[in-house]
Each structure stands twice: as structure tokens, then as C-alpha cells.
Amino acid sequence: MRPINLFIIALVLLQGVTIANAKPKPKATAPEKLPAVKPEAPAKQIINIAYLSQEQAVPPALSNFDPFMPNKGLLGSELAISDNSTTGQFTGQAFELNKFIVPVDGNVEDVFNKDIAGKFQLVVSLLPAELLNKLADSAEGKSMLWFDAANSDDSLRAEQCRVNVLHLLPSRAMRADALAQYMMKKHWTKWFLVVGTTPEDKLYADAIKRAAKRFGSTLVAEKVWEHTYDARRTAQSDVAVFSRVDDYDVLVVADEQGQFGEYLDYRTESPRPVIGTQGLIATAWHRTHEQWGAVQIQNRFQEQAKRWMEEQDYAAYLAVRAIGEAATRTKSNELKAIKAYMLSPAFALQGYKGSPLSFRSWDGQMRQPVLLAAPRSLVAVAPIDGFLHPKTELDTLGVDEPETTCHIGKNNEK
């Protein structure tokens, strides 16, 4: 064997020994997986709203067709909270409705002082006017913004106005002006006014007289309904005698409690339509309203409540939705920012009535169209075409800024 071959064989044998004696390297192991750390979701901005009302005793009913509704307002506010919460999912805000419903024999002031004062800044109220003003004037109440969803008193928008109270229902003056505009359109300008005996009836009659003067109608006659007989048994004959006055175009009735107004229609001596608190009425909301998406909210409310939406439901709905709109636009839950935006020209709330709703800075009234409705049909929506205004036609309804005796934007002492 040649030397070169011996050398190659020796080299191969030496490498084999080296490989055999080499220790295998340990296999690499995958690094231990640590639990994933999820970034913390930003805390939602909370907007707390208090809803304050008192249960009402069941009043005597004029008719079995008018069932007593104990929860007017509440279900409207709950529907609005649902709408606010839908928007809040995208804006990082959470809207919470805290309900305080005082029993009939309960003390509203005690509930307010114990459960609301110092804890809430935004309060939706279904309280009567006197109690609302008392709480709004209290030391704690002055630091809150109140949303009145129950009262149409003109005095609350005038000499009794408060800088911290906003009003959602149309005032009596707005309702009367809406009827007067439609009467002008129809050229029915001679009115026979029939007034009940309650203080509310007289206040409504005052609003009718103001509207008649404002829009050029004439009161041919005015009579007080005294309730001296059972209208259901003797209306057919007595109403005819009662309504014998000088010629008139329409009978205007002021009967806010519904004690006699329903018995005037079709029983008067002359064949004349009835308007006012019965017959053709001026209202914030009505079950016959179907325009501008109203069917959608009507159906949603009926599915939830198992009844039709009433005025107070609509007013409470608007109150909570107004808070939601202002909080969303300002990205704030602070009272100062929310109130400033609500009373600014930028605020606009969709209310299913064709025109954006807003608040009058001079008296806290929500400007809005007023529906003119018969029991089973929507007749018209005021303001009526042709009634103009330099700023907005909505201000042709009710007390305009040059007429008002309240300037909440300037008067911070109330």
C-alpha cells in the first residue's frame, strides 16, 4: 500500500473517533410565553341624570275611554336613555338614569334632600309648578339644571322664571297661538269662548284672549260653564241653549280637566267646530303623528310601554335627549359646559317634528312645532306657512324675546 493512502486512512479514522466522542448539543427550546397584557380601556365619562316625580292619586274619570296612566314621563325618559347609550358607545360616555318616584303620601322635599341634593346636577322633573320652583330655589337646587317636563304655565316662562329651569312642553301661549294661526288660515276669526271654573281653565282662557288679539280674531262672546247639571244626561238640550250667542265661526273651549268640553261638540245650536282643550287641540305630541320619522319612535315606545306616547312622555324624552346631545357635542359631563351649549345657537335637537328643536335663551322654553290634532287625525303643524319671523318661524308661537318679562341669560339672581 502506498504511503499516501495510509495517511488518508489514518486521517479518516481520527475524525471518526472525534465525532464519536463529541457530546451532542442540547436542542434549543422555545422561549417561555408570557401572558399577553391587554391595554386598559379608557374609563367612560359618566353622565348622571336624576328623574324626580310623585305618584298621582287616581282622579275621577269623565269617561271609561280615558284610563288613568300612572307613569307618564318615566317611560319616555327610559327610551331616551337607551338612545343616549347607543351614541355613548362610540363617544366613550355612559348615561345613567336614576329614578326617584315619591309615593302619593310621600314627602318630595325629603327625598330631594336625602337622595338628590349634592349628588346630581341634572334633574328631569315631573313636579307641579309650585314645588318645582321651591326645589329649584333651594340652596342645593340652585346648583342644578332642572328640566320641567310637566308644566305649561306661562308664568314659569315670565315673572316666575328661573335661571336654572328649562321647559320642555309648549306653553299655553304657544298652544293658543298655534290654534290662532290655523284659524287665520281658515278665515275663522269670530270666536265664542267657553271657560271652566278651575284656575287652569282661566289661565288657558287668558292665553286664548292674547292669541286672538295678536292674530286679529274677535271674541264674539264669552261664557263660564258652571257645572250646575249632569252634562251626560242633559247636554243635548242644555248645550244648545247655552250656545245661543251672536254668530261665530268656532267655539273655543277652556277645560283642561276634561269635565265638560267633550259634550259641546255636535250639540251646539249652530253647526260650528270646537277647538281648544277639546275638539281640535294644540299639543306637543299626538298618537296620530306619523311624519318625519315619528312612526319609528311611536312604534318603539308602544313596544316598550304597551300604550301610546303622551305629552309628558315626549317632554321627558326630549329632556334626556337634550342632555345627551349637549354632553356628546361638548364631550363633557360638567353642568356649566352642558348648559352653555344648550342655550347657544349651535344647539339643535331632532324631535321628529320636521324642524330642529332648541331652547330660547330668554326664558328657557324649548322652541318647537306644535301639532294641531283631532281625536283620530293630525290636521296641521304650526307654525302655519305664511307666518314669518326675522330669526325663526318657531318664535311666532308663544312669547317672543321683545315681549318677554324674563331674561334668564341676564338675570342670575333668580
C-alpha positions as CSV (number, residue, x, y, z in Angstrom):
1,M,0.0,0.0,0.0
2,R,1.2,3.4,-0.9
3,P,2.2,5.8,2.0
4,I,-0.2,8.4,0.8
5,N,-3.1,6.0,1.1
6,L,-2.1,5.1,4.7
7,F,-2.1,8.7,5.7
8,I,-5.6,9.3,4.3
9,I,-6.9,6.2,6.1
10,A,-5.4,7.4,9.4
11,L,-6.9,10.8,9.0
12,V,-10.4,9.4,8.3
13,L,-10.2,7.1,11.4
14,L,-9.1,10.0,13.6
15,Q,-12.1,12.2,12.5
16,G,-14.5,9.3,13.2
17,V,-13.2,9.0,16.8
18,T,-13.5,12.7,17.3
19,I,-17.1,12.7,16.1
20,A,-18.0,9.7,18.2
21,N,-16.6,11.3,21.3
22,A,-18.3,14.7,20.7
23,K,-21.3,15.4,23.0
24,P,-24.5,16.2,21.2
25,K,-25.6,19.8,21.6
26,P,-28.9,20.3,23.5
27,K,-31.8,21.2,21.4
28,A,-32.9,24.8,21.5
29,T,-36.1,25.3,23.4
30,A,-38.8,27.9,22.6
31,P,-38.8,30.9,24.9
32,E,-41.5,30.8,27.6
33,K,-44.6,32.7,26.5
34,L,-45.7,35.4,29.0
35,P,-49.4,36.2,29.3
36,A,-50.4,39.0,26.9
37,V,-51.0,42.3,28.7
38,K,-54.1,44.0,27.3
39,P,-54.1,47.7,27.3
40,E,-56.6,49.2,29.8
41,A,-59.7,50.6,28.2
42,P,-60.1,54.3,29.0
43,A,-62.7,54.9,31.7
44,K,-66.0,56.0,30.4
45,Q,-67.3,59.5,31.1
46,I,-70.4,59.1,33.3
47,I,-73.4,61.5,32.9
48,N,-75.8,61.0,35.8
49,I,-79.4,62.2,35.4
50,A,-82.0,62.2,38.2
51,Y,-85.6,61.7,37.4
52,L,-88.0,63.1,40.1
53,S,-91.7,62.7,40.2
54,Q,-94.5,62.0,42.6
55,E,-97.3,59.4,42.1
56,Q,-100.7,60.9,41.5
57,A,-104.0,59.8,43.0
58,V,-106.4,58.4,40.5
59,P,-108.7,61.3,39.5
60,P,-112.4,60.8,38.8
61,A,-112.8,59.9,35.2
62,L,-115.3,61.6,32.9
63,S,-115.3,58.6,30.6
64,N,-114.2,55.0,30.8
65,F,-112.4,55.6,27.5
66,D,-109.7,57.6,29.3
67,P,-107.8,55.2,31.5
68,F,-105.5,56.7,34.2
69,M,-101.8,56.5,33.3
70,P,-99.7,56.5,36.4
71,N,-96.3,56.6,34.7
72,K,-96.5,59.5,32.3
73,G,-93.0,60.8,31.7
74,L,-91.0,57.9,33.1
75,L,-91.1,55.6,30.1
76,G,-90.2,58.5,27.8
77,S,-87.1,59.2,29.8
78,E,-86.1,55.5,29.7
79,L,-86.4,55.4,26.0
80,A,-84.2,58.4,25.7
81,I,-81.5,56.9,27.9
82,S,-81.5,53.9,25.6
83,D,-80.9,56.3,22.6
84,N,-78.2,58.2,24.5
85,S,-76.4,55.0,25.5
86,T,-76.3,53.9,21.8
87,T,-74.4,57.1,21.0
88,G,-72.3,56.8,24.1
89,Q,-70.8,53.5,22.9
90,F,-69.0,55.5,20.2
91,T,-68.1,58.6,22.3
92,G,-66.8,56.9,25.5
93,Q,-69.7,58.2,27.5
94,A,-72.2,56.4,29.8
95,F,-75.6,57.8,30.6
96,E,-77.3,56.7,33.8
97,L,-80.9,57.5,34.7
98,N,-81.6,57.5,38.5
99,K,-85.3,57.3,39.2
100,F,-86.9,58.8,42.3
101,I,-90.7,58.4,42.3
102,V,-92.2,59.6,45.5
103,P,-95.5,57.9,46.7
104,V,-98.7,59.8,46.8
105,D,-98.4,60.4,50.5
106,G,-94.7,60.8,50.5
107,N,-92.6,64.0,51.0
108,V,-90.9,65.1,47.9
109,E,-88.6,67.6,49.7
110,D,-87.3,64.9,52.0
111,V,-86.5,62.6,49.0
112,F,-84.8,65.5,47.3
113,N,-82.7,66.5,50.3
114,K,-81.7,62.9,51.1
115,D,-81.2,61.3,47.7
116,I,-80.6,64.0,45.1
117,A,-79.1,67.2,46.7
118,G,-75.4,67.2,46.3
119,K,-75.3,64.1,44.2
120,F,-76.8,65.2,40.9
121,Q,-76.5,68.3,38.7
122,L,-79.1,67.4,36.0
123,V,-82.7,66.7,37.1
124,V,-85.7,65.9,34.9
125,S,-88.8,67.0,36.9
126,L,-92.4,65.9,36.6
127,L,-93.4,68.0,39.6
128,P,-96.1,70.7,39.8
129,A,-95.0,74.3,39.3
130,E,-95.0,75.5,42.9
131,L,-93.0,72.5,44.1
132,L,-90.6,72.7,41.2
133,N,-89.8,76.4,41.9
134,K,-89.4,75.7,45.6
135,L,-86.8,73.0,45.0
136,A,-85.1,74.9,42.2
137,D,-84.7,77.9,44.6
138,S,-83.2,75.8,47.4
139,A,-79.5,76.1,48.2
140,E,-78.8,72.8,46.7
141,G,-81.3,73.2,43.8
142,K,-79.7,76.4,42.6
143,S,-76.5,74.4,41.6
144,M,-78.6,72.1,39.4
145,L,-80.2,72.4,36.0
146,W,-83.9,71.4,36.1
147,F,-85.8,70.1,33.1
148,D,-89.5,70.8,33.6
149,A,-91.5,68.1,31.7
150,A,-94.8,68.6,33.3
151,N,-96.0,72.3,33.2
152,S,-97.3,74.6,30.5
153,D,-97.8,77.6,32.8
154,D,-96.9,80.9,31.1
155,S,-95.9,82.4,34.5
156,L,-93.0,79.9,34.7
157,R,-91.6,81.5,31.5
158,A,-92.4,85.0,32.7
159,E,-92.4,86.5,36.2
160,Q,-91.8,83.1,37.8
161,C,-88.9,82.1,35.5
162,R,-85.8,80.6,37.0
163,V,-82.3,80.8,35.5
164,N,-81.8,77.1,36.3
165,V,-85.1,75.7,34.9
166,L,-85.7,74.8,31.2
167,H,-89.2,73.9,29.9
168,L,-90.0,71.1,27.5
169,L,-93.7,71.3,27.0
170,P,-95.3,74.1,24.8
171,S,-96.6,76.9,27.0
172,R,-100.3,77.8,27.0
173,A,-99.4,80.8,24.9
174,M,-97.7,78.6,22.3
175,R,-100.7,76.3,22.1
176,A,-103.1,79.2,21.7
177,D,-101.0,80.9,19.1
178,A,-100.9,77.6,17.1
179,L,-104.7,77.4,17.0
180,A,-105.0,81.1,16.2
181,Q,-102.6,80.8,13.2
182,Y,-104.7,77.9,11.8
183,M,-107.9,79.8,12.4
184,M,-106.5,82.8,10.5
185,K,-105.6,80.5,7.6
186,K,-109.2,79.2,7.5
187,H,-110.6,82.8,8.0
188,W,-112.4,81.6,11.1
189,T,-111.9,84.8,13.0
190,K,-115.1,85.1,15.2
191,W,-114.7,83.1,18.4
192,F,-117.2,82.0,21.1
193,L,-115.1,81.2,24.2
194,V,-116.4,78.8,26.9
195,V,-114.4,78.7,30.1
196,G,-114.5,76.2,33.0
197,T,-114.2,77.2,36.7
198,T,-110.8,75.9,37.6
199,P,-107.7,78.2,37.8
200,E,-106.1,76.3,35.0
201,D,-109.1,76.9,32.7
202,K,-108.9,80.6,33.4
203,L,-105.2,80.6,32.5
204,Y,-105.9,78.8,29.3
205,A,-108.6,81.4,28.5
206,D,-106.2,84.2,29.1
207,A,-103.8,82.6,26.6
208,I,-106.7,82.3,24.0
209,K,-107.6,86.0,24.5
210,R,-104.0,87.0,24.0
211,A,-103.8,85.0,20.8
212,A,-107.0,86.4,19.5
213,K,-105.7,89.9,19.9
214,R,-102.3,89.0,18.5
215,F,-103.6,87.5,15.3
216,G,-106.7,89.7,14.7
217,S,-109.5,87.4,15.8
218,T,-112.6,88.6,17.7
219,L,-114.3,87.2,20.8
220,V,-118.0,87.4,19.9
221,A,-119.0,86.0,23.3
222,E,-117.5,84.5,26.5
223,K,-119.4,82.3,28.9
224,V,-118.5,80.3,32.0
225,W,-119.6,76.7,32.3
226,E,-120.9,76.4,35.8
227,H,-121.3,72.6,36.2
228,T,-124.8,73.0,37.6
229,Y,-126.1,69.8,35.9
230,D,-125.1,66.4,34.7
231,A,-123.8,67.1,31.2
232,R,-124.2,63.5,30.2
233,R,-127.9,63.5,30.7
234,T,-128.9,67.0,29.7
235,A,-126.2,68.1,27.3
236,Q,-128.4,67.5,24.2
237,S,-130.8,70.2,25.2
238,D,-128.9,72.5,27.6
239,V,-125.8,72.9,25.4
240,A,-128.0,74.2,22.6
241,V,-129.5,76.8,24.8
242,F,-126.1,77.7,26.3
243,S,-124.6,78.2,22.9
244,R,-127.2,80.7,21.7
245,V,-125.0,83.7,21.1
246,D,-124.2,86.1,18.2
247,D,-122.9,84.5,15.1
248,Y,-119.5,82.9,15.5
249,D,-117.1,80.7,13.4
250,V,-115.7,78.4,16.1
251,L,-116.4,77.5,19.7
252,V,-113.2,77.7,21.8
253,V,-113.3,75.7,25.0
254,A,-111.0,76.1,28.0
255,D,-111.5,72.8,30.0
256,E,-108.1,71.4,31.0
257,Q,-109.6,68.9,33.4
258,G,-111.9,67.4,30.7
259,Q,-115.0,68.0,32.8
260,F,-117.4,69.2,30.1
261,G,-115.6,70.1,26.9
262,E,-116.3,66.7,25.2
263,Y,-120.1,67.3,25.4
264,L,-120.0,70.6,23.4
265,D,-119.2,69.1,20.0
266,Y,-122.2,68.3,17.8
267,R,-124.7,69.7,20.4
268,T,-124.4,73.5,19.8
269,E,-127.3,75.5,18.4
270,S,-125.2,76.4,15.3
271,P,-123.1,73.9,13.4
272,R,-119.7,75.1,14.4
273,P,-116.3,73.3,15.1
274,V,-114.9,73.0,18.6
275,I,-111.3,73.9,19.3
276,G,-109.1,74.4,22.4
277,T,-108.7,71.8,25.1
278,Q,-111.2,69.6,23.3
279,G,-112.0,69.1,19.6
280,L,-109.1,70.4,17.6
281,I,-106.3,70.6,20.2
282,A,-102.8,72.1,20.2
283,T,-100.3,69.6,21.6
284,A,-96.6,68.7,21.8
285,W,-97.3,65.1,20.7
286,H,-100.2,63.0,19.5
287,R,-100.7,59.4,18.6
288,T,-101.8,60.3,15.0
289,H,-98.5,62.0,14.2
290,E,-96.6,59.9,11.6
291,Q,-94.3,62.4,9.7
292,W,-90.6,63.0,9.9
293,G,-89.8,59.6,11.4
294,A,-92.4,59.8,14.1
295,V,-93.7,56.3,13.2
296,Q,-90.4,54.9,14.3
297,I,-90.4,56.4,17.8
298,Q,-94.2,55.7,18.2
299,N,-93.6,52.0,17.5
300,R,-90.6,51.8,19.8
301,F,-92.4,53.5,22.6
302,Q,-95.5,51.4,22.2
303,E,-93.5,48.2,22.1
304,Q,-91.9,49.2,25.4
305,A,-94.8,50.8,27.2
306,K,-97.8,48.9,25.7
307,R,-99.6,52.2,25.3
308,W,-99.4,55.4,23.2
309,M,-96.8,58.1,23.9
310,E,-98.4,61.0,25.8
311,E,-97.2,64.6,26.0
312,Q,-95.3,64.1,29.3
313,D,-93.5,61.1,27.9
314,Y,-92.4,63.1,24.9
315,A,-91.3,66.0,27.1
316,A,-89.2,63.7,29.4
317,Y,-87.8,62.1,26.3
318,L,-86.7,65.5,24.9
319,A,-85.2,66.4,28.3
320,V,-82.9,63.4,28.4
321,R,-82.1,63.5,24.7
322,A,-81.2,67.2,25.1
323,I,-78.7,66.3,27.9
324,G,-77.3,63.5,25.6
325,E,-76.9,65.9,22.7
326,A,-75.2,68.5,24.7
327,A,-72.9,66.1,26.5
328,T,-71.9,64.4,23.2
329,R,-71.2,67.7,21.4
330,T,-69.2,69.2,24.3
331,K,-67.6,65.9,25.3
332,S,-68.3,66.9,28.9
333,N,-70.3,65.9,31.9
334,E,-69.9,69.3,33.5
335,L,-73.0,71.3,34.2
336,K,-71.5,74.6,33.0
337,A,-70.5,73.2,29.6
338,I,-73.7,71.4,29.0
339,K,-76.0,74.3,29.9
340,A,-73.9,76.8,27.9
341,Y,-74.2,74.6,24.8
342,M,-77.9,74.0,25.3
343,L,-78.6,77.8,25.3
344,S,-76.3,78.5,22.5
345,P,-77.3,79.0,18.8
346,A,-75.3,75.8,18.0
347,F,-77.7,73.5,19.9
348,A,-80.2,71.6,17.7
349,L,-82.2,68.6,18.7
350,Q,-84.1,66.3,16.4
351,G,-87.6,65.9,17.7
352,Y,-89.5,64.1,14.9
353,K,-91.4,67.2,14.0
354,G,-89.7,68.5,10.9
355,S,-87.7,71.4,12.4
356,P,-84.7,71.2,14.8
357,L,-85.7,72.0,18.4
358,S,-83.7,74.4,20.6
359,F,-84.0,76.5,23.7
360,R,-85.0,80.1,23.9
361,S,-82.2,81.9,25.7
362,W,-84.5,84.5,27.2
363,D,-87.0,82.2,29.1
364,G,-85.7,78.6,28.9
365,Q,-88.6,77.5,26.7
366,M,-87.9,74.8,24.1
367,R,-88.9,76.2,20.8
368,Q,-90.7,73.5,18.8
369,P,-93.5,72.9,16.2
370,V,-97.0,72.4,17.8
371,L,-99.3,69.7,16.5
372,L,-102.9,70.5,15.8
373,A,-104.8,67.3,16.1
374,A,-108.3,65.9,16.1
375,P,-109.0,62.7,18.1
376,R,-108.1,60.5,15.2
377,S,-106.2,62.7,12.7
378,L,-103.4,65.2,12.5
379,V,-104.9,68.3,11.0
380,A,-101.9,70.7,10.8
381,V,-98.5,71.5,12.3
382,A,-97.8,75.1,13.5
383,P,-96.2,77.5,12.7
384,I,-98.5,77.7,9.7
385,D,-97.0,78.6,6.4
386,G,-97.1,82.3,5.8
387,F,-96.4,83.5,9.4
388,L,-92.9,84.9,9.2
389,H,-90.2,85.9,11.7
390,P,-86.8,87.6,11.3
391,K,-85.0,84.7,13.1
392,T,-87.1,81.6,13.1
393,E,-90.8,80.9,12.4
394,L,-90.9,78.8,15.6
395,D,-90.7,82.1,17.5
396,T,-94.1,83.1,16.1
397,L,-95.5,80.7,18.7
398,G,-95.6,82.0,22.3
399,V,-93.9,84.9,23.9
400,D,-91.1,86.3,21.7
401,E,-88.0,88.0,23.0
402,P,-89.2,91.6,22.7
403,E,-92.3,90.7,24.7
404,T,-90.8,88.6,27.5
405,T,-90.6,89.7,31.1
406,C,-87.9,87.0,31.8
407,H,-84.3,87.2,30.7
408,I,-82.6,84.2,32.3
409,G,-79.4,84.8,30.4
410,K,-79.1,88.2,32.1
411,N,-80.8,87.6,35.4
412,N,-78.7,85.3,37.5
413,E,-80.3,86.3,40.8
414,K,-83.5,84.3,40.3
